[in-house]
Amino acid sequence: MRAALKPGQGPLDYARRPWIIALFAAVLVFLYAPIASLIAFSFNVDKSGVWHGFTFLNYVKAWHNDQVFYALINSITIALISTFFSTIFGAMTALTLWRFRFPMKHVYENFVALPIVVPEICMGISLSMFFSYTGMMSAVRDWIWPLNLINIIFAHIAFSFPFVAVVVRSRLVGFNRQLEEASKDLGASELQTFINVLVPFMMPALVAGALLAFTLSLDDFVITLFSSGPGSVTFPVKIYGMVKRGVDMQINAASTVLIVITLAATLLAMKMLGPGKPAH
Amino acid sequence: MSEPIISIRNVTKEFSGGVKAVDNVSIDIEQNEFFALLGPSGCGKTTLLRMISGLETPTSGQIFIGGEDMAFTPPNLRPTNMVFQSYAVFPHMTVEQNVAYGLKVTGVAPDEIKRRVAEALEMVKLSHLAARKPDQMSGGQRQRVALARALVKRPKVLLLDEPLSALDAKLRDDMRLELTRLQETVGITFIIVTHDQDEALSMASRIAVMNKGGVAQIATPADLYEQPKTKFVADFIGKVNLLDAAILRQNTKTISCNTKVLGKFDIDTDKTCGSEATIAIRPEKLKLTVKKPIGAKLVCKPAIIKDVAYYGDTSHVIADVDGVMLEVNVQNDSRTGGAGVERGQKIFVSFNPHDALVLTE
């Protein structure tokens, strides 16, 4: 006999089956145990990897470690600036692809998505060569902060704006063109329609895209390494350098701060967007 | 008569690929009319409406609105407003913001916006829902928002694109009355696009029946129904039995014709016919009787009932006359028995030739 449904159980009530609950739990542990242990050990008094007692000392040390501190400030600065520009460029790209018909549109559309799939190492090398040949690599070295980070910012915009474009583009597919027509019919100009109708509709995608760009920029290592000169170290690059010299709980502390920042940004964005925004 | 509020002159709209959605259409629409563009899907009625609103531009021709050629004026500068088929209510704005939008973007003073929005919401009976978001409202309510949003602009012409198609049957009847009431209250021209002949007949003061991009006939609802010019119009507006007939004789006001099914009879007409024509008889003009009816002028044939469809107030009966199916509508005016006929019954079908119509196109 085939397995029968229990009374009151629908055919899609998979979540009530014990083995599925167990699987969910296992996935959660697999995903979050490393992060949880990283955070836990940031409060450890010892660097041996064995729990020796609770302390905030690692945070204090990291805060007073100028190199770690400036690397973190660099990373956040780069992330904020590159997010700002990649959100604008990404949104504009998405709008262009959605709104207009032009020759070779398909080719262009695919090329925009290319940086998403191109191996980071290739992009890193090409950017590195670009900055060297143009003299930007050495030129920016003496510029004042944050202009000395401009190469990294350019690189980050280049690889993160396609992500924004893809997110915004897929949201625009669900846009009811009659909303735009209604706005114009009611007397709004092209610009007024854009600001009052299209931008509010795109907002969830803009926020999601911006968040994506922000986190991508914040933890990028490969491309950053290739496009940064000697003076400009970002947080992931700095941590890599420190790990090479041995484990230090300061790294955990600084990483925890980074997690808290991204988490806070995500929560803020979710709160801003509100629950269940309809797609039309 | 005063100058028409909208005058469409030889308008043609050709889409890429050479398809003519609207083909050399000319229509005059008077002040305060409730005008309907009626036709099957793909007949060009919506395209025509969109050209009046400015959301499309014609390939050739002129569109005068209030005496001015506005064929190429952008929609935001036209004295027309549209109620869209999908309502197109802005989802991120409250009802009040939706209605205020058209005034705000054109720089109307805040005091006046407030007053006019309140007035418009009152008019569509939505004042109590002013703070709601569209996703918390029913389809009918959203449509009222769309209506208020358009009317608050005080347009010279209100355009409605299939306004009732998304509502359920009961709501559709209410909204139909509501729209007629609104049109009388605000006293502006309404142009409605619909594929539903009942909608057009019951609401409009005049109807343009469109077919394949052209206008088949423009007339009042009663004239369209009783005096259709072509077979297409007769068939599209209501139901009709169409019979091929040979014309035997034509006098000044009458013709004698011979139909295969119903035999020879004379009909009054002022049309000039060739040797052939089509005779149109509405189902309710045909009578069913058990005995052969008495009346010198009546045309009468024996028939067999093939099918009876019960609709509550009426029954639609299919009567087989020598292999040709005729549709007959019977009023169910007694509480017992419905149409009073049953399938397979032998019966007489009769009609007065006065009630039949000669169609040559």
HADDOCK unambig.tbl for C-alpha pairs under 7 A between the chains (distance, minus, plus):
assign (segid A and resid 178 and name CA) (segid B and resid 88 and name CA) 5.62 0.50 0.50
assign (segid A and resid 179 and name CA) (segid B and resid 88 and name CA) 4.86 0.50 0.50
assign (segid A and resid 179 and name CA) (segid B and resid 89 and name CA) 6.92 0.50 0.50
assign (segid A and resid 179 and name CA) (segid B and resid 90 and name CA) 6.55 0.50 0.50
assign (segid A and resid 182 and name CA) (segid B and resid 88 and name CA) 6.46 0.50 0.50
assign (segid A and resid 184 and name CA) (segid B and resid 75 and name CA) 6.02 0.50 0.50
assign (segid A and resid 184 and name CA) (segid B and resid 76 and name CA) 5.06 0.50 0.50
assign (segid A and resid 185 and name CA) (segid B and resid 75 and name CA) 5.02 0.50 0.50
assign (segid A and resid 185 and name CA) (segid B and resid 76 and name CA) 5.05 0.50 0.50
assign (segid A and resid 185 and name CA) (segid B and resid 81 and name CA) 5.96 0.50 0.50
assign (segid A and resid 185 and name CA) (segid B and resid 82 and name CA) 6.81 0.50 0.50
assign (segid A and resid 186 and name CA) (segid B and resid 76 and name CA) 6.11 0.50 0.50
assign (segid A and resid 186 and name CA) (segid B and resid 81 and name CA) 6.49 0.50 0.50
assign (segid A and resid 186 and name CA) (segid B and resid 102 and name CA) 4.61 0.50 0.50
assign (segid A and resid 187 and name CA) (segid B and resid 76 and name CA) 3.81 0.50 0.50
assign (segid A and resid 187 and name CA) (segid B and resid 77 and name CA) 6.44 0.50 0.50
assign (segid A and resid 187 and name CA) (segid B and resid 102 and name CA) 5.84 0.50 0.50
assign (segid A and resid 187 and name CA) (segid B and resid 105 and name CA) 6.59 0.50 0.50
assign (segid A and resid 187 and name CA) (segid B and resid 106 and name CA) 6.20 0.50 0.50
assign (segid A and resid 188 and name CA) (segid B and resid 76 and name CA) 5.88 0.50 0.50
assign (segid A and resid 188 and name CA) (segid B and resid 105 and name CA) 5.47 0.50 0.50
assign (segid A and resid 188 and name CA) (segid B and resid 106 and name CA) 6.85 0.50 0.50
assign (segid A and resid 189 and name CA) (segid B and resid 76 and name CA) 6.73 0.50 0.50
assign (segid A and resid 200 and name CA) (segid B and resid 92 and name CA) 6.98 0.50 0.50
assign (segid A and resid 280 and name CA) (segid B and resid 91 and name CA) 6.75 0.50 0.50
